[in-house]
Amino acid sequence: MQDKIVIGVDLGGTNVAVGRINGMEMEQLEKKLISARDKNQETVLHEVIETIEKVYNDQVDGIGIGVPSLVDGEKGIVYDVQNIPSWKEVHLKEILQQRFKVPVFIGNDANCFAAGEKFFGKAREVENFVGLVIGTGMGAGVFINGHLYTGQNCGAGEFGMLPYKDKIFESYCSGQYFVENYKIKGEELYHRAKNGDSEALQIFNEFGKNLGVGITAILYALDPEMIIIGGSVSQSFEFFQKRMWDQLQGFAYSHVLKKLKIEVSEKSNIAVFGAAGLYYNAQ
């Protein structure tokens, strides 16, 4: 059980969401539109700090931050942050620790998703699992023996970048598949499928087959107890889960499939909780 007060920060190029989490509960949540695409590094940094200040108090034990970028987890440096062009190399951990005088932990968004599920969601009793984020891209956070495994450069879990067919898995196992092949966004496809549209259901069927192949690769690489799916495409799980499981039946070790759990994240504000989870992962 978490017994500290930790701030979680979900930083995107358009918005920043900051929550103060006490134990398992969100005490306060602040969101700010930062529209960082055309702003310089210092302006964006000021807006992030300003938002953190709204939830910070002297009882806070630490701060965790999730960013869509490459991260030097040890030094707390973020590189080439998506949708924040001015953030080429920002020593974010050092800056925030000097400002708030508490430990700061930084990870990419997929790792934060997995940390959120481990410390606040469905994986609290699971030691080995993959948090698979399927939205505009495909990424994953990996927990091994109860701890987040990030690799040397915070790049572990990039299953979406593995070769598949004529491209990579991300092209077939994320929202890109719908847009590139059918010129339709995943949300619209979801609503069409809800209304029983046969074409939409067939597209999700094909998507499920591709995802099944992708998960097969994950199983061979990591042999996890559980896979938790998050991201915008996860809302459509009901339409592709059967074909996904059908594809998985080709996995060589049938006893693994009998024990494997594949579930959808249900935790609200998982990105903020996940950022806070970086603090607990470091303890």
C-alpha positions in Angstrom: 0.0 0.0 0.0 1.3 3.4 -1.0 1.6 5.7 2.1 3.4 8.8 0.7 2.2 12.0 -0.9 3.5 12.1 -4.4 2.9 14.5 -7.3 2.4 12.9 -10.8 2.9 15.0 -13.9 1.6 14.0 -17.3 3.4 16.3 -19.8 2.2 16.5 -23.4 2.8 19.1 -26.1 -0.7 20.6 -25.8 -1.6 20.0 -22.1 0.0 19.2 -18.8 -1.9 17.4 -16.1 -0.6 17.5 -12.5 -2.1 15.5 -9.6 -1.3 15.3 -5.9 -1.8 11.7 -4.8 -2.1 10.7 -1.2 -1.9 6.9 -0.8 -4.2 5.5 -3.5 -6.4 8.7 -3.8 -6.1 11.8 -6.0 -6.3 14.7 -3.7 -6.1 17.4 -6.3 -5.8 17.5 -10.1 -4.8 20.5 -12.2 -4.8 20.7 -15.9 -3.3 23.5 -18.1 -3.3 24.2 -21.8 0.3 24.9 -22.6 0.3 24.7 -26.5 4.0 24.2 -26.5 4.6 23.9 -30.2 5.5 27.5 -30.8 7.0 28.4 -27.4 10.6 28.5 -26.2 12.1 26.1 -23.7 11.9 28.5 -20.7 8.3 29.5 -21.3 7.1 25.9 -21.4 9.2 25.0 -18.3 7.7 28.0 -16.4 4.2 26.8 -17.3 4.9 23.3 -16.1 6.4 24.6 -12.8 3.5 26.9 -12.3 1.1 24.0 -12.7 3.0 21.9 -10.2 3.0 24.7 -7.7 -0.8 24.7 -7.6 -0.8 21.2 -6.1 2.5 21.2 -4.2 2.7 21.5 -0.4 5.3 20.9 2.2 3.9 17.4 2.8 4.9 16.1 -0.7 7.5 13.4 -0.6 8.4 13.3 -4.3 7.5 14.1 -7.9 7.2 11.8 -10.9 6.9 13.0 -14.5 5.9 11.2 -17.7 7.1 12.7 -21.0 6.7 11.5 -24.6 10.4 11.3 -25.4 13.7 9.6 -24.9 14.7 9.9 -21.3 18.0 9.5 -19.4 16.3 8.1 -16.3 19.3 8.3 -14.0 20.2 11.9 -14.9 16.7 13.0 -15.5 17.4 14.5 -18.9 14.7 14.5 -21.6 15.5 14.6 -25.3 13.5 15.6 -28.3 10.1 15.8 -26.6 7.2 15.1 -29.0 5.2 18.2 -29.8 7.5 20.4 -27.7 10.1 21.4 -30.4 12.1 23.6 -28.1 12.9 20.8 -25.7 15.9 19.2 -27.4 17.8 18.5 -24.2 16.3 19.5 -20.9 17.8 18.6 -17.5 14.4 18.4 -16.0 15.2 16.4 -12.9 17.9 18.8 -11.8 15.7 21.9 -12.5 12.7 20.6 -10.5 14.7 19.2 -7.6 16.3 22.6 -7.2 12.9 24.2 -7.3 10.9 21.9 -5.0 13.6 20.2 -2.8 12.2 16.7 -3.2 13.3 13.7 -5.3 12.2 13.8 -8.9 11.8 10.8 -11.2 11.3 10.9 -14.9 10.1 8.3 -17.4 8.5 8.0 -20.9 4.8 7.8 -21.2 4.6 4.1 -21.8 6.7 3.3 -18.8 4.5 5.6 -16.7 1.4 3.7 -17.9 2.9 0.4 -16.7 3.9 2.0 -13.4 0.4 3.3 -12.9 -1.0 -0.2 -13.4 1.6 -1.7 -11.0 1.1 0.6 -8.1 -2.5 1.8 -8.6 -4.2 -0.4 -11.1 -4.7 -4.0 -12.2 -1.1 -5.2 -11.7 -0.7 -4.6 -8.0 -0.3 -8.3 -7.3 1.6 -9.1 -10.5 5.4 -9.3 -10.7 5.9 -9.7 -14.4 3.7 -7.9 -16.9 3.6 -5.6 -19.9 1.6 -2.4 -20.1 0.9 -2.1 -23.8 -0.2 1.4 -25.0 -2.1 1.4 -28.3 -3.0 4.9 -29.5 -1.5 6.9 -32.3 1.5 4.7 -31.8 2.4 1.4 -30.0 4.7 1.3 -27.0 5.1 -0.6 -23.8 6.3 -0.5 -20.3 7.8 -3.7 -18.9 7.9 -4.9 -15.3 10.2 -7.7 -14.4 10.3 -9.2 -10.9 8.3 -6.3 -9.6 10.4 -3.5 -11.0 10.2 -1.4 -14.1 12.8 -2.4 -16.8 13.7 0.5 -19.0 16.9 -0.6 -20.6 20.1 1.4 -20.9 18.4 4.3 -22.7 14.8 4.0 -21.5 14.0 2.3 -24.8 12.9 -1.1 -23.6 9.4 -2.2 -24.6 9.5 -0.6 -28.1 7.7 -3.5 -29.6 6.0 -1.3 -32.1 9.3 -0.7 -33.8 9.9 -4.3 -34.6 9.7 -5.3 -38.3 6.3 -6.7 -39.4 5.2 -7.3 -43.0 6.4 -4.4 -45.1 6.7 -2.0 -42.2 6.7 -2.3 -38.4 4.2 -3.5 -35.8 3.2 0.1 -35.0 1.9 0.5 -38.5 -0.5 -2.4 -38.1 -1.2 -2.4 -34.3 -2.1 1.2 -33.5 -4.4 3.9 -34.7 -2.1 4.4 -37.7 -3.5 1.3 -39.2 -7.0 2.7 -39.5 -5.9 6.1 -40.9 -3.2 4.8 -43.3 -5.3 2.0 -44.7 -8.9 3.1 -44.4 -8.6 6.9 -44.0 -10.7 6.7 -40.8 -9.8 7.6 -37.2 -10.1 4.9 -34.6 -12.8 6.8 -32.6 -15.1 7.0 -35.6 -14.5 3.4 -36.4 -15.4 2.5 -32.8 -18.8 4.3 -33.1 -19.5 2.6 -36.4 -18.7 -0.8 -34.9 -21.0 0.0 -31.9 -23.8 0.5 -34.4 -23.1 -2.8 -36.0 -21.4 -1.5 -39.2 -20.1 -4.6 -40.9 -17.1 -2.9 -42.6 -16.0 -1.5 -39.2 -16.3 -4.8 -37.6 -14.2 -6.4 -40.3 -11.5 -3.8 -40.0 -11.3 -4.5 -36.2 -11.1 -8.2 -37.0 -8.1 -7.6 -39.2 -6.6 -5.3 -36.5 -7.0 -8.1 -33.9 -5.1 -10.5 -36.1 -2.2 -8.1 -36.4 -2.2 -7.4 -32.7 -2.2 -11.1 -32.0 1.0 -11.5 -34.0 2.5 -8.6 -32.0 1.5 -10.0 -28.7 3.0 -13.4 -29.8 6.3 -11.6 -30.2 6.0 -10.2 -26.7 5.2 -13.6 -25.3 8.3 -15.2 -26.8 10.5 -12.3 -25.7 9.2 -11.8 -22.1 6.8 -14.5 -21.0 4.7 -12.2 -18.9 1.9 -13.1 -16.5 -0.3 -10.4 -17.7 -0.6 -7.8 -20.5 -2.7 -4.7 -19.8 -3.8 -2.7 -22.8 -4.2 1.1 -22.6 -4.4 4.0 -25.0 -7.2 5.3 -27.1 -7.6 2.1 -29.2 -8.2 0.1 -26.1 -11.8 1.4 -25.9 -12.5 -0.8 -28.9 -11.1 -4.0 -27.3 -14.5 -5.8 -27.5 -14.4 -5.6 -31.3 -10.9 -7.1 -31.8 -10.3 -9.3 -28.7 -11.7 -12.5 -30.2 -9.6 -12.4 -33.3 -6.6 -11.4 -31.2 -7.0 -14.5 -29.1 -7.7 -16.7 -32.1 -4.4 -15.6 -33.5 -2.6 -16.3 -30.3 -3.6 -20.0 -30.5 -0.7 -20.5 -32.8 1.7 -19.8 -29.9 4.0 -22.8 -29.4 3.4 -23.2 -25.7 -0.3 -23.8 -25.1 0.1 -23.9 -21.3 1.3 -20.3 -21.3 -1.9 -19.2 -23.0 -4.0 -20.9 -20.3 -2.4 -18.8 -17.6 -1.9 -15.5 -19.5 -4.3 -12.7 -18.7 -4.9 -9.9 -21.2 -7.0 -7.0 -19.8 -7.9 -3.4 -20.5 -6.9 -0.6 -18.2 -9.8 0.9 -16.2 -7.9 3.4 -14.1 -8.9 7.0 -14.7 -6.1 9.5 -15.0 -3.7 6.6 -15.4 -1.0 8.8 -16.9 -0.9 11.0 -13.8 -1.0 8.0 -11.4 1.7 6.4 -13.5 4.0 9.3 -13.3 3.6 9.2 -9.5 4.3 5.5 -9.7 7.8 6.2 -10.8 8.5 7.4 -7.2 7.4 4.0 -5.8 9.3 2.1 -8.4 12.5 3.8 -7.2 12.0 2.8 -3.6 
